Amino acid sequence: MGFELGLMACVELGLELVQLETDSKVLVEMHTGVLARKAALEGILWDMNYIRQQLSSIEFLSTLRACNGVAHQVALYATRVGGSHMWVCFEPK
């Protein structure tokens, strides 16, 4: 899943303060404990928590798909050409 790959890329890039956005509100709420975990996603959530421990700070954010145009464009590109792709953006200070 994209979350796992995104977290692994953050660790490999040496990033310490991370904000990870997704349009999967349910996944974010399960990971943060707002919703009960579903058995079908338990493996993904466990992997995310394990990788998360290697970062200084990480914030999981849920955003509407319409508000996350860049992520949607990356997903469309990856679907069209195949392979694994990521977009890294450093927030202005």
Buried (B, 14 or more C-beta within 10 A) or exposed (E): EBBBEBBBBBBEEEBEEBEBBBBBBEBBBBBEEEEEEEEEBEEBBEBBEEBBEEBEEBEBEBBEEEEBEEBEEBBEEBEEEEEEEEEEEEEEE
